[in-house]
Amino acid sequence: MLGLARTLRRLALAHPHPLPDAPDTARFDPGHEAVMMGYDFHLTPEGPRLIEINTNAGGLLMAHETRHPDFAARDPATTRNDRRLTRLIDTFRTEMALFTGSPTRVPGLMAILDEQPEAQFLYPEMVVAARLLAEAGMPCRIVAPDQLDARADGVFLDGQRVELIYNRHCDFHLETPTLARLRTAWLNRQVCLTPNPHAYGLLADKRRLIGWSDPDHLRALGCSETEVARIATLVPRTRLLASLDPEMVWKERARWVFKPGFGGFGGRGVLIGDKISRARFATLDPATTLVQRHVPPALIPVAGASPLKSDVRLFMYRDQLLGIGVRGYRGQVTNFREPGNGFLPVRID
């Protein structure tokens, strides 16, 4: 899994070609990458299969808590000795250094940005992240878009300039009206935004899976036959619905999952083929719907209850592994509010 994540990042950086219809924000290279990338896998008897990549992957601190339940209440000295947390904090320093071109530059005021952050399931994680960053000498606030004042000379919060924004918002291309001024400030290099639309376009745009699951495309990227075989095995076949015979797809629908639109995340909007009705299938826009070979999630037995579905998320920064999380859930992967759902302890033998 780790090898695949590193290989796909290498291919994306070596061939940073914008996808068709990519907005200007995806084409703009800010000179740095993205904190907290998430590579999501389903485990099968034949091995892991990459389902999707996310740029604003939350959950690393929650996954950490499953192994260290007391970490959020530790004193700062103890936290500084935690190698995994230190690596995480250092990613923000690296992003600021790459953005400014100064290897010793540390961000001043930081902001964790999300839509209505206090209403988000992972808001407690944001609170812990803000505290850890502040303890490391990088003061940090959690904000909604309307709290930021994006001006020609920078982005401000209560009159103080924000130098780095940890972006948890799911408007990946900064296209909504509430983010319009932030988009302009970012394009003008007035603020370090991480993750950002460029990183999303390189790795997390779901259309990238089309090429990575196509052996001919991989060969065109210069991959060896060994790499082609390995990548095409680990990335389930993904195609644009418009490129396939719809009647054939309908007949074989149990072998596919359908992903309408290109901006989905966390399994939202995914339609399992054997559960889709003919009427719903007919509403799918072939030009904006991906179809991916169905790889069922592994099941975790639970005494006295139905089993949990599961996936494995690698949290990455560049080619560095920050942590591993296993999510257990019933229904959709985003259904963490049901008792028993959430991140599970991981033991690596």
C-alpha positions as a Markdown table, in Angstrom:
| # | Residue | x | y | z |
|---|---|---|---|---|
| 1 | Met | 0.0 | 0.0 | 0.0 |
| 2 | Leu | 2.8 | 2.4 | 1.0 |
| 3 | Gly | 4.7 | 1.6 | -2.2 |
| 4 | Leu | 1.6 | 2.3 | -4.4 |
| 5 | Ala | 1.0 | 5.7 | -2.6 |
| 6 | Arg | 4.6 | 6.7 | -3.2 |
| 7 | Thr | 4.5 | 5.6 | -6.9 |
| 8 | Leu | 1.3 | 7.4 | -7.7 |
| 9 | Arg | 2.7 | 10.6 | -6.1 |
| 10 | Arg | 5.9 | 10.2 | -8.2 |
| 11 | Leu | 3.8 | 9.8 | -11.4 |
| 12 | Ala | 1.6 | 12.8 | -10.6 |
| 13 | Leu | 4.6 | 15.1 | -10.0 |
| 14 | Ala | 6.4 | 13.8 | -13.1 |
| 15 | His | 3.4 | 14.3 | -15.3 |
| 16 | Pro | 1.4 | 17.3 | -13.8 |
| 17 | His | -0.9 | 17.6 | -16.7 |
| 18 | Pro | -4.3 | 19.2 | -15.9 |
| 19 | Leu | -7.3 | 17.0 | -16.4 |
| 20 | Pro | -9.9 | 18.1 | -19.0 |
| 21 | Asp | -12.1 | 21.0 | -17.7 |
| 22 | Ala | -9.8 | 21.5 | -14.7 |
| 23 | Pro | -10.4 | 25.0 | -13.3 |
| 24 | Asp | -7.7 | 27.6 | -13.0 |
| 25 | Thr | -7.2 | 26.8 | -9.3 |
| 26 | Ala | -6.1 | 23.2 | -10.2 |
| 27 | Arg | -3.7 | 24.5 | -12.8 |
| 28 | Phe | -2.0 | 26.9 | -10.4 |
| 29 | Asp | 1.1 | 25.4 | -8.7 |
| 30 | Pro | 1.8 | 27.1 | -5.3 |
| 31 | Gly | 5.2 | 25.4 | -5.0 |
| 32 | His | 4.3 | 23.1 | -2.1 |
| 33 | Glu | 2.1 | 20.0 | -1.6 |
| 34 | Ala | -0.6 | 19.0 | 0.9 |
| 35 | Val | -0.7 | 18.0 | 4.5 |
| 36 | Met | -2.7 | 15.0 | 5.5 |
| 37 | Met | -3.2 | 13.1 | 2.3 |
| 38 | Gly | -5.4 | 10.0 | 2.7 |
| 39 | Tyr | -5.0 | 6.9 | 0.6 |
| 40 | Asp | -8.1 | 4.6 | 1.2 |
| 41 | Phe | -7.9 | 0.9 | 0.6 |
| 42 | His | -10.2 | -2.1 | 0.9 |
| 43 | Leu | -8.6 | -5.3 | 1.9 |
| 44 | Thr | -9.4 | -8.4 | -0.1 |
| 45 | Pro | -8.2 | -12.0 | 0.0 |
| 46 | Glu | -6.0 | -11.1 | -3.0 |
| 47 | Gly | -4.5 | -8.1 | -1.4 |
| 48 | Pro | -5.3 | -4.4 | -0.9 |
| 49 | Arg | -7.2 | -2.3 | -3.5 |
| 50 | Leu | -7.0 | 1.5 | -3.7 |
| 51 | Ile | -10.6 | 2.9 | -3.7 |
| 52 | Glu | -9.8 | 6.7 | -3.6 |
| 53 | Ile | -7.4 | 9.4 | -2.5 |
| 54 | Asn | -8.4 | 12.4 | -0.5 |
| 55 | Thr | -6.6 | 15.7 | 0.1 |
| 56 | Asn | -8.3 | 16.9 | 3.3 |
| 57 | Ala | -8.3 | 13.5 | 5.0 |
| 58 | Gly | -9.3 | 13.9 | 8.6 |
| 59 | Gly | -9.0 | 11.3 | 11.3 |
| 60 | Leu | -5.2 | 10.9 | 11.9 |
| 61 | Leu | -5.5 | 12.2 | 15.5 |
| 62 | Met | -8.6 | 10.1 | 16.1 |
| 63 | Ala | -6.7 | 7.1 | 14.8 |
| 64 | His | -3.8 | 8.0 | 17.0 |
| 65 | Glu | -6.1 | 8.2 | 20.0 |
| 66 | Thr | -7.2 | 4.5 | 19.6 |
| 67 | Arg | -3.7 | 3.5 | 20.5 |
| 68 | His | -3.0 | 6.3 | 23.0 |
| 69 | Pro | -6.3 | 7.3 | 24.7 |
| 70 | Asp | -4.6 | 9.8 | 26.9 |
| 71 | Phe | -2.7 | 11.8 | 24.3 |
| 72 | Ala | -5.1 | 14.7 | 24.0 |
| 73 | Ala | -4.7 | 15.4 | 27.8 |
| 74 | Arg | -0.9 | 15.0 | 27.9 |
| 75 | Asp | 1.2 | 17.9 | 29.0 |
| 76 | Pro | 3.2 | 19.5 | 26.1 |
| 77 | Ala | 6.5 | 18.0 | 27.2 |
| 78 | Thr | 5.1 | 14.5 | 26.7 |
| 79 | Thr | 3.5 | 15.4 | 23.4 |
| 80 | Arg | 6.8 | 16.7 | 22.1 |
| 81 | Asn | 8.3 | 13.2 | 22.7 |
| 82 | Asp | 5.7 | 11.5 | 20.6 |
| 83 | Arg | 7.4 | 10.8 | 17.3 |
| 84 | Arg | 4.2 | 10.5 | 15.2 |
| 85 | Leu | 2.8 | 13.8 | 16.5 |
| 86 | Thr | 6.2 | 15.5 | 15.9 |
| 87 | Arg | 6.2 | 14.3 | 12.3 |
| 88 | Leu | 2.7 | 15.7 | 11.8 |
| 89 | Ile | 3.5 | 19.1 | 13.3 |
| 90 | Asp | 6.7 | 19.3 | 11.1 |
| 91 | Thr | 4.6 | 18.9 | 7.9 |
| 92 | Phe | 3.1 | 22.4 | 8.6 |
| 93 | Arg | 6.6 | 23.9 | 9.1 |
| 94 | Thr | 7.7 | 22.2 | 5.8 |
| 95 | Glu | 4.7 | 23.6 | 3.9 |
| 96 | Met | 5.5 | 27.1 | 5.1 |
| 97 | Ala | 9.1 | 26.8 | 4.2 |
| 98 | Leu | 8.3 | 25.6 | 0.7 |
| 99 | Phe | 5.7 | 28.3 | 0.2 |
| 100 | Thr | 8.1 | 31.1 | 1.3 |
| 101 | Gly | 11.3 | 29.6 | 0.0 |
| 102 | Ser | 12.8 | 30.1 | 3.4 |
| 103 | Pro | 13.9 | 26.8 | 5.1 |
| 104 | Thr | 13.7 | 28.4 | 8.6 |
| 105 | Arg | 10.3 | 30.2 | 8.2 |
| 106 | Val | 7.7 | 29.1 | 10.7 |
| 107 | Pro | 4.1 | 30.2 | 10.2 |
| 108 | Gly | 2.8 | 32.8 | 12.5 |
| 109 | Leu | -1.0 | 32.8 | 12.9 |
| 110 | Met | -2.6 | 29.7 | 11.4 |
| 111 | Ala | -6.2 | 28.8 | 10.8 |
| 112 | Ile | -8.0 | 25.5 | 10.5 |
| 113 | Leu | -10.8 | 26.2 | 7.9 |
| 114 | Asp | -14.0 | 24.3 | 7.5 |
| 115 | Glu | -17.7 | 24.9 | 6.7 |
| 116 | Gln | -19.5 | 25.3 | 10.1 |
| 117 | Pro | -16.5 | 23.6 | 11.9 |
| 118 | Glu | -18.3 | 23.2 | 15.2 |
| 119 | Ala | -21.0 | 21.1 | 13.4 |
| 120 | Gln | -18.5 | 18.7 | 11.9 |
| 121 | Phe | -18.1 | 15.2 | 13.4 |
| 122 | Leu | -14.3 | 15.7 | 13.4 |
| 123 | Tyr | -14.4 | 19.1 | 15.2 |
| 124 | Pro | -12.9 | 17.6 | 18.4 |
| 125 | Glu | -9.9 | 16.6 | 16.3 |
| 126 | Met | -9.6 | 20.1 | 15.0 |
| 127 | Val | -9.5 | 21.4 | 18.6 |
| 128 | Val | -6.7 | 19.0 | 19.4 |
| 129 | Ala | -4.8 | 19.9 | 16.3 |
| 130 | Ala | -5.0 | 23.6 | 17.1 |
| 131 | Arg | -3.7 | 23.0 | 20.6 |
| 132 | Leu | -0.8 | 20.9 | 19.3 |
| 133 | Leu | 0.2 | 23.5 | 16.8 |
| 134 | Ala | 0.0 | 26.3 | 19.4 |
| 135 | Glu | 2.1 | 24.3 | 21.8 |
| 136 | Ala | 4.7 | 23.9 | 19.0 |
| 137 | Gly | 4.9 | 27.7 | 18.6 |
| 138 | Met | 2.4 | 28.1 | 15.8 |
| 139 | Pro | -0.8 | 29.8 | 17.2 |
| 140 | Cys | -3.9 | 28.5 | 15.5 |
| 141 | Arg | -7.6 | 29.3 | 15.3 |
| 142 | Ile | -10.5 | 27.2 | 14.0 |
| 143 | Val | -12.6 | 29.3 | 11.6 |
| 144 | Ala | -15.5 | 29.2 | 9.1 |
| 145 | Pro | -15.0 | 31.0 | 5.8 |
| 146 | Asp | -17.0 | 34.1 | 6.7 |
| 147 | Gln | -14.6 | 34.8 | 9.7 |
| 148 | Leu | -11.7 | 35.4 | 7.3 |
| 149 | Asp | -11.1 | 38.8 | 5.7 |
| 150 | Ala | -9.3 | 38.1 | 2.4 |
| 151 | Arg | -7.9 | 41.4 | 1.1 |
| 152 | Ala | -5.4 | 42.5 | -1.6 |
| 153 | Asp | -2.6 | 42.5 | 1.0 |
| 154 | Gly | -3.4 | 39.1 | 2.6 |
| 155 | Val | -5.9 | 37.1 | 4.6 |
| 156 | Phe | -6.7 | 38.4 | 8.1 |
| 157 | Leu | -8.5 | 37.2 | 11.2 |
| 158 | Asp | -9.6 | 39.8 | 13.7 |
| 159 | Gly | -7.1 | 42.2 | 12.2 |
| 160 | Gln | -4.1 | 39.7 | 12.4 |
| 161 | Arg | -2.6 | 38.3 | 9.3 |
| 162 | Val | -3.1 | 34.5 | 8.7 |
| 163 | Glu | 0.0 | 33.0 | 7.1 |
| 164 | Leu | -1.1 | 29.4 | 6.7 |
| 165 | Ile | -4.6 | 27.8 | 6.4 |
| 166 | Tyr | -5.0 | 24.1 | 7.1 |
| 167 | Asn | -7.9 | 23.5 | 4.7 |
| 168 | Arg | -10.6 | 21.0 | 5.8 |
| 169 | His | -13.3 | 22.5 | 3.6 |
| 170 | Cys | -14.7 | 20.2 | 0.9 |
| 171 | Asp | -15.0 | 22.8 | -1.8 |
| 172 | Phe | -11.8 | 21.4 | -3.3 |
| 173 | His | -11.5 | 23.9 | -6.1 |
| 174 | Leu | -12.6 | 27.0 | -4.0 |
| 175 | Glu | -15.5 | 27.5 | -6.4 |
| 176 | Thr | -18.3 | 28.5 | -4.0 |
| 177 | Pro | -19.1 | 32.2 | -3.4 |
| 178 | Thr | -18.1 | 32.0 | 0.3 |
| 179 | Leu | -14.5 | 31.1 | -0.8 |
| 180 | Ala | -14.2 | 33.5 | -3.7 |
| 181 | Arg | -12.0 | 36.0 | -2.0 |
| 182 | Leu | -9.9 | 33.3 | -0.4 |
| 183 | Arg | -9.4 | 31.8 | -3.9 |
| 184 | Thr | -8.2 | 35.2 | -5.2 |
| 185 | Ala | -5.8 | 35.6 | -2.2 |
| 186 | Trp | -4.4 | 32.1 | -2.8 |
| 187 | Leu | -3.9 | 32.6 | -6.5 |
| 188 | Asn | -2.1 | 35.8 | -5.6 |
| 189 | Arg | 0.2 | 33.9 | -3.2 |
| 190 | Gln | -1.1 | 35.9 | -0.2 |
| 191 | Val | -1.5 | 32.8 | 1.9 |
| 192 | Cys | -0.2 | 29.3 | 2.2 |
| 193 | Leu | -3.2 | 27.0 | 1.7 |
| 194 | Thr | -2.7 | 23.3 | 2.5 |
| 195 | Pro | -4.2 | 21.1 | 1.1 |
| 196 | Asn | -5.1 | 23.1 | -2.0 |
| 197 | Pro | -6.7 | 22.7 | -5.4 |
| 198 | His | -3.5 | 21.9 | -7.2 |
| 199 | Ala | -2.8 | 18.9 | -4.9 |
| 200 | Tyr | -6.4 | 17.8 | -5.3 |
| 201 | Gly | -6.1 | 18.0 | -9.1 |
| 202 | Leu | -2.8 | 16.0 | -9.1 |
| 203 | Leu | -3.9 | 13.2 | -6.9 |
| 204 | Ala | -7.4 | 13.3 | -5.5 |
| 205 | Asp | -9.5 | 14.1 | -8.5 |
| 206 | Lys | -11.3 | 10.8 | -9.0 |
| 207 | Arg | -10.7 | 10.9 | -12.7 |
| 208 | Arg | -7.0 | 10.2 | -12.0 |
| 209 | Leu | -8.1 | 6.6 | -11.3 |
| 210 | Ile | -9.1 | 6.1 | -14.9 |
| 211 | Gly | -5.5 | 6.5 | -16.0 |
| 212 | Trp | -3.9 | 4.6 | -13.1 |
| 213 | Ser | -6.1 | 1.6 | -13.8 |
| 214 | Asp | -5.3 | 1.6 | -17.5 |
| 215 | Pro | -2.1 | -0.4 | -18.5 |
| 216 | Asp | -1.7 | 1.5 | -21.7 |
| 217 | His | -1.9 | 4.9 | -19.9 |
| 218 | Leu | 0.7 | 3.7 | -17.4 |
| 219 | Arg | 3.0 | 2.6 | -20.2 |
| 220 | Ala | 2.7 | 6.0 | -21.8 |
| 221 | Leu | 3.8 | 7.5 | -18.4 |
| 222 | Gly | 7.0 | 5.5 | -18.7 |
| 223 | Cys | 6.1 | 2.7 | -16.2 |
| 224 | Ser | 8.0 | -0.6 | -16.5 |
| 225 | Glu | 5.9 | -3.7 | -17.2 |
| 226 | Thr | 6.5 | -4.7 | -13.6 |
| 227 | Glu | 5.1 | -1.4 | -12.4 |
| 228 | Val | 2.2 | -1.6 | -14.9 |
| 229 | Ala | 1.2 | -5.0 | -13.6 |
| 230 | Arg | 1.4 | -4.0 | -9.9 |
| 231 | Ile | -0.4 | -0.7 | -10.2 |
| 232 | Ala | -3.2 | -2.0 | -12.5 |
| 233 | Thr | -3.7 | -4.8 | -10.0 |
| 234 | Leu | -3.9 | -2.5 | -7.0 |
| 235 | Val | -6.2 | 0.1 | -8.6 |
| 236 | Pro | -9.6 | -1.3 | -9.5 |
| 237 | Arg | -10.6 | -0.7 | -13.1 |
| 238 | Thr | -12.2 | 2.8 | -13.4 |
| 239 | Arg | -13.8 | 4.2 | -16.4 |
| 240 | Leu | -16.0 | 7.2 | -17.5 |
| 241 | Leu | -19.5 | 5.9 | -18.0 |
| 242 | Ala | -19.6 | 7.7 | -21.4 |
| 243 | Ser | -16.8 | 5.5 | -22.6 |
| 244 | Leu | -18.7 | 2.3 | -22.1 |
| 245 | Asp | -21.8 | 0.7 | -23.6 |
| 246 | Pro | -24.5 | 1.6 | -21.1 |
| 247 | Glu | -26.5 | -1.6 | -21.7 |
| 248 | Met | -23.4 | -3.7 | -21.1 |
| 249 | Val | -22.8 | -1.7 | -17.9 |
| 250 | Trp | -26.4 | -2.2 | -16.8 |
| 251 | Lys | -26.2 | -5.9 | -17.3 |
| 252 | Glu | -23.0 | -6.1 | -15.4 |
| 253 | Arg | -24.0 | -3.6 | -12.8 |
| 254 | Ala | -23.3 | -5.9 | -9.9 |
| 255 | Arg | -19.6 | -5.7 | -10.8 |
| 256 | Trp | -19.5 | -1.9 | -10.6 |
| 257 | Val | -19.9 | 1.0 | -8.2 |
| 258 | Phe | -21.1 | 4.3 | -9.7 |
| 259 | Lys | -19.6 | 7.7 | -8.6 |
| 260 | Pro | -21.7 | 10.5 | -10.0 |
| 261 | Gly | -19.8 | 13.8 | -10.4 |
| 262 | Phe | -16.1 | 14.2 | -9.8 |
| 263 | Gly | -16.0 | 16.0 | -6.4 |
| 264 | Gly | -17.2 | 13.3 | -4.1 |
| 265 | Phe | -15.4 | 12.4 | -0.9 |
| 266 | Gly | -15.6 | 9.9 | 1.9 |
| 267 | Gly | -17.8 | 7.5 | -0.1 |
| 268 | Arg | -20.6 | 10.1 | -0.4 |
| 269 | Gly | -22.8 | 9.7 | -3.3 |
| 270 | Val | -21.4 | 6.2 | -4.2 |
| 271 | Leu | -24.0 | 3.9 | -5.7 |
| 272 | Ile | -23.4 | 0.1 | -5.4 |
| 273 | Gly | -24.3 | -1.5 | -8.6 |
| 274 | Asp | -26.4 | -4.4 | -7.4 |
| 275 | Lys | -28.6 | -1.9 | -5.4 |
| 276 | Ile | -29.2 | 0.7 | -8.1 |
| 277 | Ser | -32.6 | 0.8 | -9.8 |
| 278 | Arg | -33.0 | 1.2 | -13.5 |
| 279 | Ala | -34.7 | 4.5 | -13.0 |
| 280 | Arg | -31.7 | 5.8 | -10.9 |
| 281 | Phe | -29.3 | 4.4 | -13.5 |
| 282 | Ala | -31.1 | 6.4 | -16.2 |
| 283 | Thr | -30.5 | 9.6 | -14.4 |
| 284 | Leu | -26.7 | 9.3 | -14.3 |
| 285 | Asp | -24.9 | 11.7 | -16.5 |
| 286 | Pro | -22.4 | 9.6 | -18.6 |
| 287 | Ala | -20.1 | 12.5 | -19.0 |
| 288 | Thr | -19.6 | 13.1 | -15.2 |
| 289 | Thr | -20.1 | 9.6 | -13.7 |
| 290 | Leu | -17.3 | 7.3 | -13.0 |
| 291 | Val | -17.8 | 3.5 | -12.8 |
| 292 | Gln | -15.3 | 1.5 | -10.8 |
| 293 | Arg | -15.0 | -2.3 | -10.3 |
| 294 | His | -16.7 | -3.1 | -7.0 |
| 295 | Val | -14.3 | -4.1 | -4.3 |
| 296 | Pro | -16.4 | -4.9 | -1.2 |
| 297 | Pro | -14.9 | -3.8 | 2.1 |
| 298 | Ala | -13.5 | -6.4 | 4.5 |
| 299 | Leu | -15.9 | -7.3 | 7.3 |
| 300 | Ile | -14.9 | -7.3 | 11.0 |
| 301 | Pro | -17.0 | -9.7 | 13.2 |
| 302 | Val | -18.7 | -8.1 | 16.2 |
| 303 | Ala | -20.0 | -10.2 | 19.0 |
| 304 | Gly | -23.7 | -9.9 | 19.4 |
| 305 | Ala | -24.1 | -7.5 | 16.4 |
| 306 | Ser | -23.8 | -7.3 | 12.7 |
| 307 | Pro | -20.2 | -7.1 | 11.4 |
| 308 | Leu | -18.5 | -3.8 | 10.6 |
| 309 | Lys | -17.3 | -2.9 | 7.1 |
| 310 | Ser | -13.8 | -1.6 | 7.1 |
| 311 | Asp | -11.2 | 0.3 | 5.1 |
| 312 | Val | -7.6 | 1.2 | 5.7 |
| 313 | Arg | -6.4 | 4.8 | 5.3 |
| 314 | Leu | -2.8 | 5.7 | 4.9 |
| 315 | Phe | -2.1 | 9.3 | 6.1 |
| 316 | Met | 0.7 | 10.7 | 4.0 |
| 317 | Tyr | 2.7 | 13.8 | 3.6 |
| 318 | Arg | 4.7 | 13.8 | 0.3 |
| 319 | Asp | 6.2 | 10.3 | 0.4 |
| 320 | Gln | 6.3 | 10.1 | 4.2 |
| 321 | Leu | 3.8 | 7.9 | 6.2 |
| 322 | Leu | 2.3 | 9.8 | 9.0 |
| 323 | Gly | 0.0 | 7.1 | 10.3 |
| 324 | Ile | -2.5 | 4.3 | 9.6 |
| 325 | Gly | -6.2 | 4.3 | 10.4 |
| 326 | Val | -8.8 | 1.6 | 10.1 |
| 327 | Arg | -12.3 | 2.8 | 9.9 |
| 328 | Gly | -15.2 | 0.5 | 10.9 |
| 329 | Tyr | -18.7 | 1.4 | 9.9 |
| 330 | Arg | -22.2 | 0.2 | 8.9 |
| 331 | Gly | -23.9 | 1.7 | 6.0 |
| 332 | Gln | -21.8 | 4.5 | 4.4 |
| 333 | Val | -18.3 | 5.1 | 5.5 |
| 334 | Thr | -19.3 | 8.6 | 6.7 |
| 335 | Asn | -21.8 | 7.0 | 9.2 |
| 336 | Phe | -19.5 | 7.5 | 12.2 |
| 337 | Arg | -22.3 | 8.6 | 14.6 |
| 338 | Glu | -23.8 | 5.1 | 15.0 |
| 339 | Pro | -22.6 | 3.4 | 18.2 |
| 340 | Gly | -19.6 | 1.1 | 17.5 |
| 341 | Asn | -18.6 | 3.0 | 14.3 |
| 342 | Gly | -15.3 | 4.9 | 14.0 |
| 343 | Phe | -11.6 | 4.4 | 14.0 |
| 344 | Leu | -10.4 | 1.1 | 15.4 |
| 345 | Pro | -7.0 | 0.2 | 17.0 |
| 346 | Val | -4.4 | -1.0 | 14.5 |
| 347 | Arg | -1.8 | -3.6 | 15.3 |
| 348 | Ile | 1.0 | -4.1 | 12.8 |
| 349 | Asp | 2.9 | -7.4 | 13.1 |
